Amino acid sequence: MLSILKAWTVAALYPLARALLGGRPRRFRANGVWMRIDVGNAPMSLLRAFGLYELRKTAEIERRLSTGDVFVDIGSSEGDFALIAARIVGPTGAVHAFEPEPGNVGIIRDNVALNRFDWITVHAVALSDRDGQADLFRSDVTGWHSLLGGLEHRDRDVVRVPVARLDSLALPRIDMVKIDVEGAEAAVLAGARESIARHRPVILLDTHPSLGADVAALRAFADALGYDVFDSDRHDSRLRPDGIPDEDADLVLVPRAVAPKGAAPKGAAPMGAAPMGAAS
């Protein structure tokens, strides 16, 4: 409850923060990492700067990831969760951040260098169910860009970006996947089916039926690959007996039988970019 009150207070201060601090990225420390954030971009940017954005997702990452794990961040935006994961897994682990929007990619790379997390690999590509190119519909809000056209507030402009399947990368190990892709969740999972079936990672899934997400396809995927569906929670995830809901939700998909973690090598060539770190 205290965190909710803090978030409301910060959100109420947004107009003042935007007037005083907005217009360019500034350096903030939150959740144990440094980030460059333009707090004037949207109220959620100010919450990010205070470490109050998506607290449940942050808690799930901190609870479930361990040193040496491999984290895949699909729809990385400016890299908040990739950075948090990198802090946890350390240099014996690996983080793969997938983000197609050119401005966001530049910010992720700056944030990676700022923290000297050279075990993060930035992939300047959108993940989907095919390899090729697609239109990215951009928003004025940093985290709202989408591959789906005709959505409200995603009409600033359109850029052509590379798209690929996660399966095309053939990562040797995956322990956790985070997916936040503004309605394109089913396509991402279709292109990651072989990887998920092989590695059985925990999946943090933001579903957006309000933006056109194919709920039937998401349910079929979870059933076919043997995943239980939980509500994301700061303290303890709660099983959803009815599976993936019809409304927008932050979910945790957990494999019913998790194979022992292997010791496979974690390096893999990036898609669309070289590994980024402070040494650059």
Phi and psi in degrees as a GROMACS rama.xvg file:
@    title "Ramachandran Plot"
@    xaxis  label "Phi"
@    yaxis  label "Psi"
@TYPE xy
-61.185  -40.0659  LEU-2
-64.8042  -37.091  SER-3
-63.934  -44.0381  ILE-4
-62.6084  -39.8566  LEU-5
-62.1493  -42.4776  LYS-6
-63.466  -42.9061  ALA-7
-61.8699  -42.0615  TRP-8
-62.2992  -45.6037  THR-9
-62.6352  -43.2504  VAL-10
-61.7907  -37.1603  ALA-11
-66.6502  -26.9641  ALA-12
-84.6366  -3.23228  LEU-13
-57.3214  -46.6778  TYR-14
-56.5671  -39.943  PRO-15
-68.3766  -43.6111  LEU-16
-63.0586  -38.2327  ALA-17
-64.3251  -41.1961  ARG-18
-68.1833  -37.3371  ALA-19
-89.2618  -35.242  LEU-20
-120.329  -10.7347  LEU-21
-73.7971  163.822  GLY-22
111.499  -22.4876  GLY-23
-154.699  152.514  ARG-24
-66.2833  138.338  PRO-25
-125.101  159.241  ARG-26
-88.2324  130.032  ARG-27
-132.089  154.193  PHE-28
-116.513  122.425  ARG-29
-148.803  143.39  ALA-30
54.7441  32.7851  ASN-31
80.5725  10.5854  GLY-32
-136.284  159.125  VAL-33
-93.4409  140.102  TRP-34
-141.94  144.884  MET-35
-95.4982  119.493  ARG-36
-133.78  133.638  ILE-37
-90.0534  99.7171  ASP-38
-68.4386  -11.1776  VAL-39
-85.2302  -4.45252  GLY-40
-67.3356  -42.5478  ASN-41
-169.13  159.589  ALA-42
-53.9568  -35.233  PRO-43
-64.7811  -25.7999  MET-44
-65.933  -37.782  SER-45
-68.5912  -38.7729  LEU-46
-61.6056  -40.23  LEU-47
-59.9273  -42.4352  ARG-48
-63.7532  -27.9077  ALA-49
-97.478  5.20932  PHE-50
70.5978  27.6601  GLY-51
-114.721  11.68  LEU-52
-94.752  129.637  TYR-53
49.2735  60.4059  GLU-54
-64.1047  -34.9443  LEU-55
-66.2208  -41.9255  ARG-56
-65.722  -42.3882  LYS-57
-58.8568  -42.6341  THR-58
-64.1028  -39.585  ALA-59
-62.8694  -42.6124  GLU-60
-63.6277  -45.3174  ILE-61
-68.3834  -30.5031  GLU-62
-79.0755  -34.5248  ARG-63
-102.501  -22.0891  ARG-64
-87.7975  150.317  LEU-65
-133.1  165.646  SER-66
-54.5104  133.451  THR-67
88.8211  -4.7102  GLY-68
-74.4987  167.969  ASP-69
-117.098  124.861  VAL-70
-116.897  132.419  PHE-71
-115.562  118.807  VAL-72
-108.366  106.312  ASP-73
-105.019  116.765  ILE-74
83.1807  58.2374  GLY-75
-75.4029  -17.4033  SER-76
56.2757  -114.503  SER-77
-101.314  9.27219  GLU-78
92.3695  14.2654  GLY-79
-53.4678  -52.3479  ASP-80
-77.1106  -28.2486  PHE-81
-62.4457  -40.2346  ALA-82
-67.7508  -44.1416  LEU-83
-60.979  -44.5155  ILE-84
-62.9414  -40.7799  ALA-85
-63.1494  -37.3892  ALA-86
-60.056  -37.8916  ARG-87
-77.8316  -48.2332  ILE-88
-75.2466  -26.4686  VAL-89
69.835  -177.724  GLY-90
-68.7534  -13.8186  PRO-91
-84.635  -7.57546  THR-92
-104.67  -164.826  GLY-93
-154.007  148.081  ALA-94
-129.305  133.093  VAL-95
-116.257  116.332  HIS-96
-106.442  118.319  ALA-97
-106.459  120.498  PHE-98
-153.215  124.42  GLU-99
-90.8617  -21.8535  PRO-100
-75.2025  120.707  GLU-101
-55.841  -41.1147  PRO-102
-63.5284  -43.1614  GLY-103
-63.8225  -39.8561  ASN-104
-58.3881  -43.2311  VAL-105
-62.35  -39.5279  GLY-106
-68.239  -41.8462  ILE-107
-57.365  -46.4647  ILE-108
-61.83  -40.2145  ARG-109
-61.9363  -42.8713  ASP-110
-68.4473  -36.1252  ASN-111
-61.8662  -47.576  VAL-112
-65.0015  -37.6685  ALA-113
-59.8492  -35.7797  LEU-114
-95.387  -4.78674  ASN-115
57.0445  39.9102  ARG-116
-94.663  76.4048  PHE-117
-80.1763  7.10596  ASP-118
-94.6164  8.08205  TRP-119
-95.0313  129.897  ILE-120
-109.559  125.218  THR-121
-96.2801  125.566  VAL-122
-110.906  112.311  HIS-123
-82.7202  70.2373  ALA-124
-156.807  150.106  VAL-125
-93.6128  133.198  ALA-126
-86.8318  141.649  LEU-127
-155.034  -156.405  SER-128
-102.555  13.5794  ASP-129
-154.44  164.812  ARG-130
-104.501  132.387  ASP-131
159.131  -131.723  GLY-132
-138.219  158.942  GLN-133
-155.258  164.011  ALA-134
-83.0267  133.859  ASP-135
-107.948  121.137  LEU-136
-91.5449  115.072  PHE-137
-95.9724  148.929  ARG-138
-114.267  161.186  SER-139
-71.3436  -18.8058  ASP-140
-91.9066  129.049  VAL-141
-50.3268  -45.0785  THR-142
-95.2345  13.9969  GLY-143
-107.982  5.98023  TRP-144
-63.224  148.906  HIS-145
-149.745  150.353  SER-146
-80.034  -9.33661  LEU-147
-93.4644  128.351  LEU-148
-85.7462  164.624  GLY-149
78.6732  14.1596  GLY-150
-93.0894  146.02  LEU-151
-62.4519  139.025  GLU-152
68.2692  12.0756  HIS-153
-117.651  45.9575  ARG-154
-127.279  22.2434  ASP-155
-64.4988  -51.5985  ARG-156
-168.903  179.354  ASP-157
-127.971  133.889  VAL-158
-126.182  149.466  VAL-159
-87.4169  128.207  ARG-160
-132.19  154.99  VAL-161
-72.3317  144.738  PRO-162
-126.767  152.546  VAL-163
-155.657  163.475  ALA-164
-90.0279  142.564  ARG-165
-59.3486  -35.3691  LEU-166
-59.1999  -27.8202  ASP-167
-66.3241  -25.2916  SER-168
-78.9567  -27.0237  LEU-169
53.4877  53.3197  ALA-170
-62.2156  138.797  LEU-171
-75.8816  -14.2  PRO-172
-158.619  138.891  ARG-173
-143.318  126.187  ILE-174
-105.848  -31.3872  ASP-175
-148.857  141.927  MET-176
-124.845  133.591  VAL-177
-113.329  128.843  LYS-178
-125.868  119.419  ILE-179
-143.253  92.3802  ASP-180
-129.788  25.8299  VAL-181
53.2574  51.509  GLU-182
101.344  -13.6674  GLY-183
-96.3178  25.0742  ALA-184
-61.6318  -42.6261  GLU-185
-62.8967  -40.1281  ALA-186
-65.5636  -40.4273  ALA-187
-61.2835  -46.8185  VAL-188
-66.2108  -36.5955  LEU-189
-61.5789  -38.2208  ALA-190
-80.4422  -5.53784  GLY-191
-114.875  9.38365  ALA-192
-58.547  -46.5675  ARG-193
-64.8216  -41.8964  GLU-194
-64.4621  -42.4282  SER-195
-69.6142  -40.0555  ILE-196
-63.4096  -35.0027  ALA-197
-76.2628  -47.571  ARG-198
-95.6742  -20.0397  HIS-199
54.2974  52.1386  ARG-200
-75.9566  158.664  PRO-201
-70.0846  139.426  VAL-202
-120.175  120.363  ILE-203
-92.1369  112.039  LEU-204
-121.757  116.886  LEU-205
-89.1656  117.058  ASP-206
-101.562  141.258  THR-207
-131.65  67.4512  HIS-208
-57.2003  -29.7113  PRO-209
-65.7238  -19.0792  SER-210
-104.242  5.75129  LEU-211
106.503  10.7411  GLY-212
-61.1653  141.099  ALA-213
-85.5162  91.7137  ASP-214
-64.3639  -38.8724  VAL-215
-60.3918  -41.7527  ALA-216
-66.8225  -37.8523  ALA-217
-65.1799  -42.1632  LEU-218
-64.3073  -42.5049  ARG-219
-62.7052  -39.3056  ALA-220
-62.6233  -49.5437  PHE-221
-61.7532  -40.9224  ALA-222
-67.3997  -45.6099  ASP-223
-65.6958  -35.6943  ALA-224
-95.7053  3.39616  LEU-225
73.2919  50.0886  GLY-226
-112.744  134.428  TYR-227
-86.2717  149.561  ASP-228
-111.427  128.062  VAL-229
-123.401  150.557  PHE-230
-74.7023  136.151  ASP-231
-71.4984  137.496  SER-232
-147.716  150.622  ASP-233
-67.9367  -28.1724  ARG-234
-112.965  -39.6164  HIS-235
-159.934  128.613  ASP-236
-71.824  141.508  SER-237
-110.382  128.214  ARG-238
-64.8488  137.707  LEU-239
-103.678  103.27  ARG-240
-60.1011  -27.2501  PRO-241
-87.0016  1.27855  ASP-242
76.1622  -147.76  GLY-243
-71.5988  126.177  ILE-244
-80.8682  169.876  PRO-245
-80.0125  -18.0588  ASP-246
-98.9529  164.624  GLU-247
-58.169  140.448  ASP-248
-158.947  153.755  ALA-249
-101.151  115.076  ASP-250
-121.004  159.395  LEU-251
-123.198  120.382  VAL-252
-101.437  122.257  LEU-253
-119.775  127.636  VAL-254
-64.352  140.324  PRO-255
-67.9261  -29.0132  ARG-256
-133.563  110.161  ALA-257
-96.1309  121.89  VAL-258
-69.7497  153.286  ALA-259
-57.4675  143.756  PRO-260
-67.1742  132.359  LYS-261
-90.1034  179.858  GLY-262
-117.451  33.7266  ALA-263
-65.8295  151.694  ALA-264
-61.5372  148.119  PRO-265
-102.149  -10.311  LYS-266
-75.4345  147.093  GLY-267
-158.316  146.721  ALA-268
-68.2312  137.645  ALA-269
-76.5651  160.395  PRO-270
-96.7638  117.186  MET-271
80.7389  2.33549  GLY-272
-164.197  157.763  ALA-273
-87.897  159.273  ALA-274
-54.8856  137.639  PRO-275
-110.654  144.112  MET-276
-168.94  -175.307  GLY-277
-72.3232  -16.8157  ALA-278
-74.3567  -12.0937  ALA-279
